[in-house]
Amino acid sequence: MRARWTTTMAAALALTLSACQETDERDGLSGDAGAGGAPGMGGQIGAGGEPGAGGNPGDPCAAACSELATCAAGPACAGIDDTTAPGLEAGCNDACDQSPQLADIINSANTCEGVIQAVGQVSPDIQQLCGGGGGGDVETACSAFGSTYARCVTEKCENLADYEDGFATQQAVGCVQFVQSGEVTVAQVQQIAGAPCSALAPGIDPVVGQDPMTGEDGALRAFCTEGPQTDPAVCEGACENVIDCADTMGQEVPPEALAELVGSCVAACVISADLTENFECANDNAGDCAAVNACLDGEDPGMGGAPGMGGMV
């Protein structure tokens, strides 16, 4: 799997209401949601999208979806505005045609915050864009989670102290991926991020020690007991080379994110010996991006994925 160098919420600009479907298949939204969307693809909320098929003004769905769009364009949702609300309304109508109970969900709320909260319970994308009401931000929530999780792990693993910031970035990136996949909600992330380390211990102990159920070593046990699993100097050189070559892999690295990504990569490198040979190869091929990319071809150098989030939910 190619490395995911940057995080973005662009892919989340769609309303999927799989919990309203009678099957477990995530069909997404049909209907044209404007410039960003495509029929049947769970389309993005496009700029200036025109309301598509999905009922007439006398239908319960039409009134409910109009209410959702109006609320989403206001202060209750930071991720949607007047330009993207029409696409949301069109997608809502299409989804409501398939699952009429969506109108009941929307109409059950008495305030805009309540509407966003109610729809957020059945739509991971609305939860992500709006935080379930009140304009919650997935990246802010995940950044807080990364910091909390890294601090709590460091309390149990002193060897992580020098790499705590990079580890936090790694966890934040992975957290965003978890939210985008629908495995967790922003509200859950916020709850975890605000929890004391003692509350997170059941999820951390098997990572820094042994899994009490299987007796297997946790992902960080060797690092926590022995120290860096790959020479830190090799890690730093390799990660700088990898980031320098990111553009040749079709990935754009914003200058302001450079230090964070290098730190995240270094943290992943020192923690595990699984990719030691790959990092040594990348370190030895400075200036040769084709070779650097080949060293890590098919491998993720550690800037995505969150070994912690999976144990927290």
C-alpha positions in Angstrom: 0.0 0.0 0.0 1.4 3.4 -1.0 2.1 5.8 1.7 -0.5 8.4 2.5 1.5 11.6 2.8 -1.2 14.1 3.5 -4.6 14.0 5.1 -7.7 15.6 3.5 -11.4 15.7 4.1 -12.3 16.3 0.4 -13.4 12.7 0.0 -15.9 13.1 2.8 -18.1 15.5 1.0 -20.8 13.0 0.5 -23.9 11.9 2.5 -24.2 8.2 3.0 -27.0 6.9 5.1 -26.2 3.2 5.2 -27.8 2.8 8.6 -31.1 3.7 7.0 -30.8 0.9 4.5 -32.3 -2.5 5.1 -29.1 -4.2 4.1 -25.5 -3.7 5.3 -24.3 -2.6 1.9 -23.1 1.0 1.8 -24.7 2.1 -1.4 -23.9 5.8 -0.9 -26.0 8.4 -2.6 -27.3 8.1 -6.1 -28.3 11.2 -7.9 -26.3 14.1 -9.3 -25.0 16.3 -6.5 -23.4 18.9 -8.8 -19.8 19.4 -9.9 -18.3 17.2 -7.3 -20.6 14.2 -7.6 -21.4 11.3 -9.8 -24.5 9.2 -10.0 -24.3 6.0 -8.0 -20.8 6.9 -6.6 -21.8 8.4 -3.3 -21.0 11.7 -4.9 -19.2 14.6 -3.3 -21.2 17.6 -2.5 -20.3 19.7 -5.5 -20.2 23.5 -5.7 -23.5 24.8 -6.8 -25.1 21.4 -7.3 -28.7 21.5 -8.4 -31.3 19.5 -6.5 -31.9 16.2 -8.4 -34.5 13.5 -8.4 -36.0 12.9 -5.1 -39.6 13.8 -4.7 -41.8 16.9 -5.1 -42.4 19.7 -2.7 -45.4 17.8 -1.2 -43.3 14.8 -0.2 -42.2 14.4 3.4 -38.7 13.8 2.1 -38.6 17.1 0.2 -39.5 19.1 3.3 -37.2 17.2 5.6 -34.2 17.4 3.2 -34.8 21.1 2.7 -34.6 21.5 6.5 -31.4 19.4 6.6 -29.8 21.5 3.9 -30.8 24.8 5.6 -29.5 23.7 8.9 -26.2 22.3 7.5 -25.5 25.6 5.8 -25.7 27.4 9.1 -23.6 27.5 12.2 -24.6 23.9 13.2 -22.2 22.4 10.6 -18.8 23.9 9.8 -18.2 21.6 6.8 -21.1 22.7 4.6 -22.1 26.1 3.3 -24.5 27.8 0.9 -22.6 26.5 -2.1 -22.5 22.9 -1.1 -25.9 22.7 0.6 -27.9 22.2 -2.6 -25.9 19.1 -3.4 -26.5 17.8 0.1 -30.3 18.4 -0.3 -30.3 16.4 -3.6 -28.4 13.6 -2.1 -30.7 13.5 0.9 -33.7 13.3 -1.4 -32.3 10.4 -3.2 -31.4 8.6 0.0 -34.8 9.4 1.5 -36.5 7.9 -1.6 -34.8 4.6 -0.7 -35.3 4.9 3.0 -38.3 7.1 3.9 -37.5 6.8 7.6 -34.8 9.4 7.0 -37.5 12.1 7.0 -38.7 10.9 10.4 -35.1 11.1 11.7 -34.8 14.7 10.5 -38.3 15.7 11.7 -37.6 14.2 15.2 -35.4 17.2 16.0 -36.6 20.6 17.1 -33.4 22.6 16.5 -30.8 22.7 13.7 -28.2 21.3 16.1 -30.6 18.5 16.8 -31.1 17.8 13.1 -27.4 17.6 12.5 -27.0 15.4 15.6 -29.8 13.1 14.5 -28.5 12.7 11.0 -25.0 12.3 12.2 -26.0 9.2 14.1 -26.8 7.4 10.8 -24.3 9.2 8.5 -20.5 8.9 9.2 -19.9 11.6 6.6 -22.3 14.1 8.2 -20.7 13.2 11.6 -17.3 13.9 10.1 -18.2 17.1 8.4 -20.3 18.5 11.2 -19.1 16.6 14.3 -22.6 15.5 15.0 -23.7 19.1 15.7 -21.9 22.2 16.8 -19.4 22.3 14.0 -17.0 19.6 15.2 -13.8 19.1 13.1 -12.4 15.7 12.4 -8.8 16.9 12.1 -9.0 18.9 15.3 -10.5 16.0 17.1 -7.9 13.5 15.7 -5.0 15.8 16.5 -6.2 15.9 20.1 -6.6 12.1 20.1 -3.0 11.7 18.8 -1.6 14.0 21.5 -3.5 12.2 24.2 -2.7 8.7 23.1 1.0 9.5 22.6 1.2 11.1 26.0 -0.5 8.2 27.7 1.7 5.6 25.8 4.8 7.5 26.7 3.9 7.3 30.4 4.1 3.5 30.0 7.0 3.5 27.5 9.8 5.9 28.4 11.7 5.1 25.2 9.0 6.9 23.2 9.7 10.3 24.9 12.1 11.4 22.2 9.6 10.5 19.5 6.4 11.4 21.1 5.5 14.3 18.8 6.1 12.1 15.7 4.1 9.3 17.2 1.2 11.7 17.9 1.2 12.8 14.3 1.1 9.2 13.1 -1.8 8.5 15.4 -3.7 11.6 14.3 -3.3 10.6 10.6 -4.5 7.1 11.3 -7.4 8.5 13.3 -8.6 10.6 10.4 -8.5 7.4 8.2 -10.6 5.6 10.8 -13.2 8.4 10.9 -13.3 8.6 7.1 -13.9 4.8 6.8 -16.8 5.1 9.2 -15.2 2.9 11.9 -15.4 5.6 14.5 -17.3 8.9 14.8 -15.9 12.4 15.6 -17.9 12.2 18.9 -16.1 9.0 19.8 -12.8 10.5 19.0 -13.5 13.5 21.1 -14.5 11.3 24.0 -11.3 9.3 23.8 -9.2 12.5 23.4 -10.6 13.9 26.6 -10.2 10.8 28.7 -7.6 10.3 31.4 -4.7 7.9 30.7 -6.1 5.5 33.3 -9.3 5.1 31.2 -7.2 4.4 28.1 -5.0 1.8 29.9 -7.0 -1.2 28.8 -6.3 -0.3 25.2 -2.7 0.7 25.7 -1.4 -2.1 28.0 -1.6 -4.8 25.3 0.2 -2.5 22.9 3.2 -1.8 25.1 3.2 -5.2 26.8 1.6 -8.5 26.1 -2.0 -9.2 24.9 -3.6 -10.9 28.0 -5.8 -13.0 25.8 -3.2 -14.4 23.4 0.0 -13.8 25.2 1.5 -12.3 22.1 3.8 -9.3 22.3 2.2 -6.0 21.6 3.3 -3.8 18.7 5.5 -1.6 20.9 6.8 -4.1 23.4 10.2 -4.6 21.8 10.7 -0.9 21.4 9.6 -0.1 24.9 11.9 -2.7 26.5 14.9 -2.6 24.2 14.8 0.9 22.6 14.9 1.8 18.9 14.5 -1.2 16.6 16.2 0.6 13.7 19.2 3.0 14.0 17.7 6.5 14.6 20.3 8.1 12.2 19.2 5.7 9.5 15.6 6.5 10.2 16.1 10.2 9.9 18.1 10.0 6.7 15.6 7.6 5.1 12.6 9.6 6.1 14.1 12.8 4.8 14.8 11.0 1.5 11.3 9.6 1.4 9.6 12.9 2.0 11.9 14.7 -0.6 10.8 12.1 -3.2 7.1 12.3 -2.3 6.2 14.4 -5.4 7.6 11.7 -7.7 4.9 9.4 -6.1 2.2 11.8 -7.0 1.9 13.1 -3.5 2.1 16.8 -2.6 3.6 17.6 0.8 2.8 21.1 2.0 5.9 22.9 3.4 4.3 23.4 6.8 3.6 19.7 7.1 7.2 18.6 6.2 8.7 18.5 9.7 5.6 16.7 11.1 5.7 14.0 8.4 9.4 13.4 8.9 8.9 13.1 12.6 6.0 10.7 12.1 8.0 8.6 9.7 11.0 8.5 12.1 8.8 7.4 14.9 7.4 4.5 12.8 10.9 3.5 11.8 12.4 3.3 15.3 9.4 1.6 16.8 9.4 -1.5 14.5 12.1 -3.7 12.9 9.6 -4.9 10.3 10.8 -2.4 7.7 14.4 -2.0 8.8 15.8 -3.2 5.5 13.5 -0.9 3.6 14.5 2.1 5.6 18.2 1.2 5.3 17.8 1.0 1.5 16.0 4.4 1.4 18.8 5.9 3.5 21.5 4.6 1.2 19.9 6.1 -2.0 19.7 9.8 -1.2 19.1 11.8 -4.4 17.8 8.8 -6.4 14.0 9.0 -6.0 13.4 6.0 -8.3 15.6 3.9 -5.9 14.1 5.4 -2.8 10.6 4.6 -4.0 11.6 1.1 -5.0 12.9 0.6 -1.5 9.5 1.2 0.0 7.4 -0.1 -3.0 4.3 -1.7 -1.6 5.1 -0.6 2.0 3.8 2.2 4.1 6.7 4.0 5.8 4.5 4.6 8.8 2.7 7.9 8.3 -0.7 6.3 8.0 -2.4 3.8 10.2 -3.1 4.1 13.9 -2.2 1.0 16.0 -3.8 2.8 18.9 -7.3 3.8 17.6 -8.2 0.2 17.0 -7.8 -0.6 20.6 -9.7 2.4 21.9 -13.1 1.6 20.3 
